Amino acid sequence: MEGYKLFLAFLASALLLGFLSVVFALLWVLHYREGLGWNGGSAEFNWHPVLMITGFVFIQGIAIIVYRLPWTWKCSKFLMKLIHAGLHTIALTLAIISLVAVFDFHNAQNIPNMYSLHSWIGLTAVILYALQLVLGFVVFLLPFTPTSLRTALMPIHTYSGLLIFGTVIATALMGITEKLIFSLNIIPYRDSPKEAIFVNVLGVLIVAYGAVIMWMATRPHWKRPLEHVFQTHQRIGEGFSEEDCHNPDLEISSDGAARKRNPKSDETGQRSTM
Amino acid sequence: MEGYKLFLAFLASALLLGFLSVVFALLWVLHYREGLGWNGGSAEFNWHPVLMITGFVFIQGIAIIVYRLPWTWKCSKFLMKLIHAGLHTIALTLAIISLVAVFDFHNAQNIPNMYSLHSWIGLTAVILYALQLVLGFVVFLLPFTPTSLRTALMPIHTYSGLLIFGTVIATALMGITEKLIFSLNIIPYRDSPKEAIFVNVLGVLIVAYGAVIMWMATRPHWKRPLEHVFQTHQRIGEGFSEEDCHNPDLEISSDGAARKRNPKSDETGQRSTM
């Protein structure tokens, strides 16, 4: 892999920034706010930022770059597709629970739903994310989809994925802004209480995490090497075993990265243009 | 050009969405707010959204895709670089005036500066944008910069440009959220007065504009064809004439798009990987 050490540095940064974002979100609600609960009150609302940042930001970001981890290149593409789809499914599940929490809180407190730009953009992003997941499953995981359709849809799938991820981050920033304005009463947001500074830093961490993921996801030389996809596509329904992580077409180089022996027979149409 | 009609459809959509965003921003401040002025009051603040949306969103977006307009492919790369840099300079100038307006308003009204996440991310974006412009000028317009450095920095330049553009849109959404919460007093934001719906639509228009620009900027088959860059680099300081829009290496096809006659002698290292 070209720039393997640099890749590792970016990956470590992404993991650190993502992990810190989740820790900051937890500290925000546990230390500065009312903690976590499921009682229609503020503690229930607090699941919203925690689950969104954990699932819809951190896990979604990891799902996006999972193909790029060089030690997975010896695993079959099919297995990696399952992991990619699985992580996105976990992210979507957490996002939906997070939405239930905020609707429940609004209803219990007689606060209208869906009035803010945050809610408009955010709900659209969740719906598009679910559609992307279903469409991705049908097109790229089910065996009967023609290769020509996969080829045509892959650039759209990649673009949509990154666009939704960016939009989710923008929505998180709007949500943080709203929540700080609404909830800082004793010392208002404009007077920069400690909580405001702390949560602004959370916002910066989320942006930095998004920037690192976007960089990793758009470097062409960090793409998973080409392989025999048709072979793996045919295996759907057969389950997978340890052999899914021993691809005879790939050899591992001294830097720990897998390289392609025979790049000719290949999944050209399966690869992103980003 | 592959997909010329589709390109035109995207371009028309981008222009329409960008134009509508500017119109909506103007209607917001002129119809729903205190209009425009320079008196330390709300009318001065109102220059902030108008100039940011006009310059830092609309014009920045056009500057990003200006190389992709097929009818400019017969113009020299040098001329197009000047137009690209010129549009970004206009965008930066409007952003700076817009910042002066908001700082001036805050100071006149005794509102603290730089307390919000919107201001943290937004000011960082303006500073990075200015650095990107200066670095872009030094690396890609001055004739003495080694080609190897240009080659190395082009992917970073492209990535940074798109990242800043996306961040600016996220910042605009935060700004809209803040302003609606702060300024809607008679009927609050949560009760969805007409102004809230109108400005939420403005937010959606901005996101849609960003999505269209991002799609256009990342389609590899819509890139400007390759050409003799060294020839045009050498011409810096010589000025340019009508001949800058007649490149003998390019021929115009029946669909109005320019195509490369000789793709070998070329600016490989000058081209984005996005």
Interface residues (C-beta under 8 A of the other chain):
Chain A: I111 P112 Y115 S116 L117 H118 W120 I121 P155 Y159 L163 G166 T167 I169 A170 T171 L173 M174 I176 T177 E178 L180 I181 F182 Y189 R190 D191 S192 A196 V199 N200 G203 V204 V207 A211 M214 W215 T218 R219 P220 T273 M274
Chain B: I111 P112 Y115 S116 L117 H118 W120 I121 P155 Y159 L163 G166 T167 I169 A170 T171 L173 M174 I176 T177 E178 L180 I181 F182 Y189 R190 D191 S192 A196 V199 N200 G203 V204 V207 A211 M214 W215 T218 R219 P220 T273 M274
